[in-house]
Amino acid sequence: MATLRTLRKLCQHTHHQACSFHLSASRQEAVVISGRKLARQIRDEARADVEEWVSAGNRRPHLSVVLVGDNPASHSYVLNKTRAAADVGISSETILKPSSISEEELLELIDKLNTDHRVDGLLVQLPLPEHIDERRICNAVCPDKDVDGFHVVNVGRMCLDQSTMLPATPWGVWEIIKRTGIPTLGKNVLVAGRSKNVGMPIAMLLHTDGKHERPGGDATVTISHRYTPKEQLRQHTKIADIIVAAAGIPNLITADMIKEGAAVIDVGINRIQDPLTGKNKLVGDVDFEGVRKKASYITPVPGGVGPMTVAMLMKNTIKAAKNLLLTPPERVRMVALTADSLVQFIWGEAGLVAGLMRVSVHVEKPQSCLETWQSDDTAEHGPVMTDEQKASFSTKRPMTKEEYEARQSVIRRVLDPATGRTRLIRGDGEVLEEIVSKERHKEINKQATKADGSAFQKRLGINR
């Protein structure tokens, strides 16, 4: 009898412990993923990669950023990018142009940077003024230097699961999921937002085959957009194991819309007025406080996806520097041509079509491009590389410390008192583009207003 009473007490104690464990588990909140910590880890990796690259005798990677106009949000983003570049050891420059610049003038500047062997990575900060075609500008950037991953060639390669420049924000989301250990194989994913720069690439990365050249997540992905009815959206989010919110709508995803244990990645950036303080603040597309009580993982805004975007941009710049090492200047100029300009070139220079065809044979063999251009078989591969071309090719070697210091000593910074902008002039008299100082960046950033932020959000095109 004593044994029976002891056994009964033991069962009651075990049941009480199980109930307590169940209640505590149900109250456990989501793990808040720190994008800043992950970005710091990736930037440490990038810094080590840069130092290894330079110590191996290669030139330090260089990033050129073209910034058009005085949009405060754009200036803030560019400043974060240049700071990150300096942190990992990448040299950078910001080329500031007025909003009145014509599309042709901007295309000429991009062409100049495409063919400048000192520039490894090139990006044009979006959005652009209304009179400029953003798609045409994105396609004008050489795909090998396109660190934003917006060129149609890089988008196509991404969709074909090939190695390429991935857009920084989708790549950042992918790295968050992968490095946090969130499983994707066979899982249901809901991507809210179909923009070509964010929503669509995220869906591509998550649903494609994990065994391909550019591995994917092997997930079952559903994409919603602004025309998806709220109730239908709720049906999809209720069964989703992972939710990626990138629609640009505050509180689009609420706690009653997700299932227990879902992982929620918030890509949205919205500037709203805090009802308590009356000040502007940044929020995402997710009701953070409500959703974190049901989700297993969640990213905050700010401090989530944003820092990862900048970190992945640094990775792309390093990748561009390595890819361009064996890329001859002629191929850079060729791949940078847009479809329209290429057709005009062929029709206008009909006598050179045969030569153009010979160059295209070389493009198909980039792994042996140096041997190809030095070949004597001009009938198959085109003309032999001239001494001048060989000399320009050889300048891709890294500068020694003495050479770098000597080069810096002959660069003059001339301040234009009328505009407050700085001109960079080399010793040979070449005038680099007007650049804006960090102080000017900070001054413009302070002028950000709620209206400016909202207008920028709409023109960025993530509210789809």
C-alpha positions as CSV (number, residue, x, y, z in Angstrom):
1,M,0.0,0.0,0.0
2,A,2.8,2.4,0.8
3,T,4.4,1.6,-2.5
4,L,1.1,2.5,-4.3
5,R,0.8,5.8,-2.4
6,T,4.4,6.7,-3.4
7,L,3.7,5.8,-7.0
8,R,0.6,8.0,-7.0
9,K,2.4,11.0,-5.6
10,L,5.2,10.6,-8.2
11,C,2.7,10.6,-11.0
12,Q,1.0,13.7,-9.7
13,H,4.3,15.5,-9.4
14,T,5.3,14.5,-12.9
15,H,1.9,15.7,-14.3
16,H,2.4,19.1,-12.5
17,Q,5.8,19.5,-14.0
18,A,4.5,18.7,-17.5
19,C,1.8,21.3,-17.1
20,S,4.2,23.9,-15.9
21,F,6.5,23.2,-18.8
22,H,3.7,23.5,-21.3
23,L,2.5,26.8,-19.9
24,S,6.0,28.3,-19.9
25,A,6.6,27.1,-23.4
26,S,3.4,28.7,-24.6
27,R,4.4,32.0,-23.1
28,Q,7.9,31.9,-24.6
29,E,8.4,34.8,-27.1
30,A,10.2,34.6,-30.4
31,V,13.9,34.8,-30.8
32,V,14.7,38.4,-32.0
33,I,17.2,38.0,-34.8
34,S,19.8,40.8,-34.6
35,G,20.6,41.9,-38.1
36,R,23.4,44.1,-36.7
37,K,25.2,41.2,-35.2
38,L,24.9,39.0,-38.3
39,A,26.0,42.0,-40.4
40,R,29.0,42.5,-38.2
41,Q,29.9,38.9,-38.6
42,I,29.7,39.1,-42.4
43,R,31.7,42.4,-42.5
44,D,34.4,40.7,-40.4
45,E,34.5,37.9,-43.0
46,A,34.6,40.6,-45.8
47,R,37.4,42.4,-44.1
48,A,39.5,39.2,-43.8
49,D,38.7,38.4,-47.4
50,V,39.9,41.9,-48.5
51,E,43.1,41.6,-46.6
52,E,43.8,38.2,-47.9
53,W,43.1,39.4,-51.5
54,V,45.5,42.4,-51.1
55,S,48.2,40.5,-49.3
56,A,48.1,38.0,-52.3
57,G,49.3,40.9,-54.5
58,N,46.0,42.2,-55.8
59,R,44.6,45.7,-56.0
60,R,42.3,46.8,-53.2
61,P,38.6,46.7,-54.3
62,H,37.0,50.0,-55.2
63,L,33.3,50.9,-55.2
64,S,31.9,53.9,-57.1
65,V,28.4,55.2,-56.1
66,V,26.5,57.6,-58.3
67,L,24.0,59.7,-56.4
68,V,21.6,61.9,-58.3
69,G,19.7,64.7,-56.5
70,D,19.3,65.6,-52.8
71,N,16.9,62.9,-51.6
72,P,17.6,62.7,-47.9
73,A,16.9,59.0,-47.6
74,S,19.2,58.2,-50.5
75,H,22.0,60.3,-49.0
76,S,21.6,58.4,-45.7
77,Y,21.7,55.0,-47.5
78,V,24.8,56.0,-49.5
79,L,26.6,57.3,-46.4
80,N,26.0,53.9,-44.7
81,K,27.4,52.1,-47.7
82,T,30.6,54.2,-47.9
83,R,31.1,53.8,-44.1
84,A,30.8,50.1,-44.4
85,A,33.2,50.0,-47.3
86,A,35.8,51.9,-45.3
87,D,35.2,49.5,-42.4
88,V,36.1,46.4,-44.4
89,G,39.0,47.9,-46.3
90,I,37.2,48.8,-49.6
91,S,38.0,52.1,-51.1
92,S,35.0,54.1,-52.3
93,E,33.8,57.3,-53.9
94,T,30.5,59.1,-54.1
95,I,29.8,60.9,-57.3
96,L,27.1,63.5,-56.8
97,K,25.0,64.8,-59.7
98,P,22.2,67.3,-59.7
99,S,18.6,66.1,-60.3
100,S,18.6,68.1,-63.5
101,I,21.1,65.8,-65.1
102,S,19.9,64.4,-68.4
103,E,19.5,60.7,-69.0
104,E,22.2,60.8,-71.7
105,E,24.7,62.6,-69.5
106,L,24.1,59.9,-66.8
107,L,24.6,57.2,-69.3
108,E,27.9,58.8,-70.4
109,L,29.1,58.9,-66.8
110,I,28.2,55.2,-66.4
111,D,30.0,54.3,-69.6
112,K,33.1,56.1,-68.3
113,L,33.0,54.2,-65.0
114,N,32.3,50.9,-66.8
115,T,35.6,51.2,-68.8
116,D,37.6,52.5,-65.8
117,H,39.8,49.6,-64.7
118,R,40.2,51.2,-61.3
119,V,36.5,50.7,-60.6
120,D,35.5,47.2,-59.5
121,G,31.9,47.8,-58.2
122,L,29.4,50.4,-59.5
123,L,26.0,51.2,-58.4
124,V,23.5,54.0,-59.1
125,Q,21.4,54.8,-56.1
126,L,17.7,54.5,-56.7
127,P,15.2,56.1,-57.0
128,L,16.1,58.5,-59.9
129,P,14.3,61.6,-61.1
130,E,11.1,61.1,-63.0
131,H,12.6,62.0,-66.4
132,I,15.2,59.2,-66.2
133,D,14.3,55.6,-67.1
134,E,15.6,53.5,-64.2
135,R,15.5,50.3,-66.1
136,R,17.7,51.7,-68.9
137,I,20.2,53.0,-66.3
138,C,20.3,49.7,-64.5
139,N,21.0,47.9,-67.8
140,A,23.7,50.4,-68.7
141,V,25.9,49.2,-65.7
142,C,28.4,46.5,-66.7
143,P,27.0,43.2,-65.3
144,D,30.5,42.3,-64.0
145,K,30.4,45.6,-61.9
146,D,26.7,45.6,-61.1
147,V,27.0,45.1,-57.3
148,D,23.2,45.9,-56.9
149,G,22.4,42.9,-59.0
150,F,19.8,44.8,-61.0
151,H,21.1,44.3,-64.6
152,V,18.9,42.1,-66.7
153,V,21.8,39.7,-67.2
154,N,22.3,39.2,-63.5
155,V,18.5,38.9,-62.9
156,G,18.3,36.2,-65.6
157,R,21.3,34.3,-64.2
158,M,19.7,34.4,-60.8
159,C,16.4,33.0,-62.2
160,L,18.4,30.2,-63.8
161,D,20.1,29.3,-60.5
162,Q,23.5,30.3,-61.8
163,S,26.2,32.1,-59.9
164,T,25.9,35.8,-60.3
165,M,25.6,39.2,-58.4
166,L,22.5,38.7,-56.2
167,P,20.5,41.8,-55.1
168,A,21.8,42.8,-51.7
169,T,18.5,42.9,-49.8
170,P,17.2,39.4,-50.9
171,W,20.6,38.0,-50.4
172,G,20.6,39.5,-46.9
173,V,17.2,37.8,-46.2
174,W,18.6,34.5,-47.4
175,E,21.7,34.8,-45.2
176,I,19.5,35.6,-42.2
177,I,17.5,32.4,-42.7
178,K,20.5,30.3,-43.4
179,R,22.8,31.5,-40.6
180,T,20.0,31.4,-38.0
181,G,19.3,27.8,-38.9
182,I,15.7,28.2,-40.0
183,P,14.8,25.1,-42.1
184,T,13.4,25.8,-45.6
185,L,13.4,22.3,-47.3
186,G,9.8,21.5,-48.1
187,K,8.5,24.4,-45.9
188,N,5.6,26.7,-46.9
189,V,6.8,30.3,-47.4
190,L,4.7,33.4,-47.9
191,V,6.4,36.5,-49.5
192,A,4.2,39.6,-49.2
193,G,5.3,41.9,-52.0
194,R,6.2,41.3,-55.6
195,S,8.7,44.1,-56.4
196,K,11.4,43.1,-58.9
197,N,14.2,44.3,-56.6
198,V,13.0,42.6,-53.4
199,G,9.9,40.4,-53.4
200,M,10.6,38.5,-56.6
201,P,14.3,37.7,-55.9
202,I,13.5,36.5,-52.4
203,A,10.9,34.1,-53.8
204,M,13.4,32.9,-56.4
205,L,16.1,32.2,-53.8
206,L,13.8,30.4,-51.5
207,H,12.0,28.1,-53.9
208,T,14.8,27.0,-56.2
209,D,16.8,23.7,-56.1
210,G,19.4,23.4,-53.4
211,K,21.6,21.3,-55.5
212,H,22.0,23.8,-58.4
213,E,25.0,26.1,-59.1
214,R,23.4,28.8,-57.0
215,P,21.7,26.7,-54.3
216,G,18.1,27.6,-53.3
217,G,15.9,26.8,-50.3
218,D,13.7,24.1,-51.8
219,A,10.6,25.7,-50.3
220,T,7.0,26.0,-51.6
221,V,6.6,29.7,-52.1
222,T,3.5,31.9,-52.4
223,I,3.7,35.5,-53.4
224,S,1.0,38.0,-52.4
225,H,0.7,41.6,-53.6
226,R,-1.5,44.7,-53.2
227,Y,-4.4,43.1,-55.0
228,T,-4.5,40.0,-52.8
229,P,-7.7,40.1,-50.7
230,K,-7.0,40.4,-47.0
231,E,-8.9,37.1,-46.2
232,Q,-7.0,35.3,-48.9
233,L,-3.7,36.6,-47.5
234,R,-4.7,35.4,-44.1
235,Q,-5.3,31.9,-45.4
236,H,-1.8,31.8,-46.8
237,T,-0.1,33.2,-43.7
238,K,-2.0,30.7,-41.5
239,I,-0.2,27.8,-43.1
240,A,3.2,29.5,-43.7
241,D,6.2,28.3,-41.9
242,I,8.2,31.4,-43.0
243,I,6.7,34.8,-43.7
244,V,8.7,37.5,-45.5
245,A,7.0,40.9,-45.4
246,A,8.2,43.3,-48.1
247,A,5.1,45.2,-49.1
248,G,5.7,48.6,-47.5
249,I,2.5,48.6,-45.5
250,P,2.6,49.1,-41.7
251,N,1.0,46.4,-39.6
252,L,0.2,44.3,-42.6
253,I,1.0,41.1,-40.7
254,T,-0.6,40.8,-37.3
255,A,-0.5,38.1,-34.6
256,D,-3.9,36.6,-35.5
257,M,-2.6,35.9,-39.1
258,I,0.3,33.6,-38.3
259,K,0.5,30.1,-36.8
260,E,2.5,29.2,-33.7
261,G,6.2,28.9,-34.3
262,A,6.4,30.6,-37.7
263,A,9.6,32.5,-38.6
264,V,8.8,36.1,-39.6
265,I,11.3,38.3,-41.6
266,D,10.3,41.9,-41.8
267,V,11.8,43.8,-44.8
268,G,9.4,46.8,-44.8
269,I,10.6,50.3,-44.0
270,N,7.8,52.8,-43.1
271,R,8.1,56.2,-41.5
272,I,5.1,56.9,-39.2
273,Q,4.3,59.3,-36.4
274,D,4.5,57.8,-32.9
275,P,1.2,58.5,-31.2
276,L,2.8,58.8,-27.7
277,T,5.7,61.1,-28.5
278,G,4.5,62.7,-31.7
279,K,7.9,62.1,-33.4
280,N,8.6,60.2,-36.5
281,K,9.8,56.6,-36.2
282,L,10.6,53.7,-38.5
283,V,8.5,50.5,-38.4
284,G,8.2,47.5,-40.6
285,D,5.3,45.6,-42.2
286,V,4.8,43.4,-39.1
287,D,3.1,44.2,-35.8
288,F,6.3,43.4,-33.9
289,E,5.0,43.3,-30.3
290,G,2.0,41.1,-31.2
291,V,3.7,38.7,-33.6
292,R,6.7,38.1,-31.4
293,K,4.5,36.3,-28.9
294,K,3.5,33.6,-31.4
295,A,6.5,33.4,-33.8
296,S,9.6,31.3,-33.3
297,Y,11.9,33.9,-34.9
298,I,11.4,37.6,-35.9
299,T,13.5,40.4,-37.2
300,P,13.1,44.0,-35.8
301,V,12.9,47.2,-37.7
302,P,15.3,49.0,-37.6
303,G,18.2,46.7,-36.9
304,G,17.0,43.6,-38.9
305,V,17.3,43.3,-42.7
306,G,18.8,46.8,-43.2
307,P,22.3,46.2,-41.9
308,M,22.4,42.9,-43.8
309,T,21.7,44.7,-47.1
310,V,24.8,46.9,-46.7
311,A,26.9,43.9,-45.6
312,M,26.0,41.9,-48.7
313,L,26.8,44.8,-50.9
314,M,30.4,44.6,-49.6
315,K,30.4,40.9,-50.4
316,N,29.3,41.7,-54.0
317,T,32.0,44.4,-54.4
318,I,34.7,41.9,-53.4
319,K,33.2,39.4,-55.8
320,A,33.3,42.0,-58.6
321,A,36.9,42.7,-58.0
322,K,37.8,39.0,-58.3
323,N,35.7,38.6,-61.4
324,L,37.2,41.6,-63.1
325,L,40.8,40.5,-62.6
326,L,40.7,38.3,-65.7
327,T,38.2,40.4,-67.7
328,P,39.8,42.4,-70.5
329,P,38.6,46.0,-71.0
330,E,37.1,45.2,-74.4
331,R,34.7,42.6,-72.8
332,V,33.7,45.1,-70.1
333,R,32.7,47.6,-72.8
334,M,30.9,45.0,-74.8
335,V,28.7,43.6,-72.1
336,A,27.9,47.1,-70.9
337,L,26.1,47.9,-74.2
338,T,22.3,47.9,-73.9
339,A,20.3,46.1,-76.5
340,D,19.2,49.3,-78.3
341,S,22.8,50.7,-78.5
342,L,24.1,47.4,-79.7
343,V,21.5,47.2,-82.6
344,Q,22.3,50.8,-83.6
345,F,26.0,50.0,-83.5
346,I,25.5,47.0,-85.8
347,W,23.3,48.8,-88.3
348,G,25.5,52.0,-88.3
349,E,28.8,50.1,-88.7
350,A,27.8,47.2,-91.0
351,G,31.3,46.8,-92.1
352,L,32.4,45.8,-88.6
353,V,29.8,43.1,-88.1
354,A,32.3,40.3,-88.8
355,G,34.7,41.7,-86.3
356,L,31.9,42.0,-83.7
357,M,31.1,38.3,-84.3
358,R,34.7,37.4,-83.7
359,V,34.7,39.2,-80.3
360,S,31.5,37.3,-79.3
361,V,33.5,34.1,-79.7
362,H,35.9,35.4,-77.0
363,V,33.1,36.3,-74.6
364,E,32.0,32.6,-74.5
365,K,35.4,31.7,-73.1
366,P,36.1,34.1,-70.2
367,Q,38.2,31.6,-68.3
368,S,41.0,31.8,-70.9
369,C,40.5,35.4,-72.0
370,L,44.1,36.5,-71.6
371,E,45.4,33.6,-73.7
372,T,42.7,34.2,-76.3
373,W,43.5,37.9,-76.7
374,Q,47.2,37.1,-77.0
375,S,46.6,34.4,-79.6
376,D,47.9,34.8,-83.1
377,D,44.8,33.3,-84.6
378,T,43.1,36.5,-85.5
379,A,40.6,34.8,-87.8
380,E,39.0,33.0,-84.9
381,H,39.5,35.2,-81.9
382,G,39.9,38.8,-83.3
383,P,42.9,41.1,-83.2
384,V,46.0,40.5,-81.1
385,M,46.2,42.7,-77.9
386,T,48.2,45.8,-78.5
387,D,51.1,46.9,-76.3
388,E,48.9,49.7,-75.0
389,Q,46.1,47.3,-74.1
390,K,48.6,45.0,-72.4
391,A,49.9,47.9,-70.4
392,S,46.4,48.8,-69.3
393,F,45.8,45.2,-68.4
394,S,49.0,45.1,-66.3
395,T,47.8,48.1,-64.2
396,K,45.4,45.8,-62.5
397,R,48.2,44.6,-60.3
398,P,48.0,46.1,-56.8
399,M,50.0,49.2,-55.9
400,T,52.7,48.9,-53.4
401,K,52.5,51.1,-50.3
402,E,55.1,53.5,-51.8
403,E,53.2,53.7,-55.1
404,Y,49.9,54.3,-53.2
405,E,51.4,57.1,-51.1
406,A,53.0,58.6,-54.2
407,R,49.7,58.5,-56.0
408,Q,47.9,60.1,-53.1
409,S,50.4,62.9,-52.9
410,V,49.6,64.1,-56.4
411,I,45.8,64.2,-55.9
412,R,44.5,67.6,-55.1
413,R,41.1,68.4,-53.5
414,V,39.7,71.7,-54.8
415,L,36.7,73.2,-53.0
416,D,34.2,75.1,-55.1
417,P,33.0,77.9,-52.8
418,A,29.9,78.5,-55.0
419,T,28.5,75.0,-54.8
420,G,30.3,73.7,-51.7
421,R,31.3,70.6,-53.6
422,T,34.8,69.2,-53.9
423,R,36.6,68.4,-57.1
424,L,39.2,65.7,-57.1
425,I,42.1,66.5,-59.5
426,R,44.9,64.1,-60.3
427,G,48.5,65.1,-60.9
428,D,48.1,64.7,-64.7
429,G,45.3,67.3,-64.7
430,E,42.4,64.8,-65.0
431,V,39.4,66.1,-63.1
432,L,37.4,63.5,-61.4
433,E,33.7,63.9,-60.9
434,E,32.4,66.3,-58.2
435,I,32.0,64.4,-55.0
436,V,30.1,65.2,-51.9
437,S,31.8,65.2,-48.5
438,K,30.7,63.2,-45.5
439,E,29.8,66.5,-43.8
440,R,27.4,67.3,-46.6
441,H,25.9,63.8,-46.4
442,K,25.2,64.4,-42.7
443,E,23.7,67.8,-43.4
444,I,21.3,66.5,-46.0
445,N,20.4,63.6,-43.9
446,K,19.3,65.9,-41.1
447,Q,16.8,67.5,-43.5
448,A,14.8,64.2,-43.8
449,T,11.1,64.7,-43.2
450,K,8.1,62.5,-43.0
451,A,6.9,63.6,-46.4
452,D,10.3,63.0,-48.0
453,G,10.5,59.5,-46.4
454,S,7.0,58.6,-47.6
455,A,7.7,59.9,-51.1
456,F,10.9,57.9,-51.2
457,Q,9.1,54.8,-50.1
458,K,6.5,55.0,-52.8
459,R,9.1,55.8,-55.6
460,L,11.3,52.9,-54.4
461,G,8.6,50.6,-55.6
462,I,8.5,48.1,-52.7
463,N,4.8,48.9,-52.0
464,R,3.5,46.4,-54.6
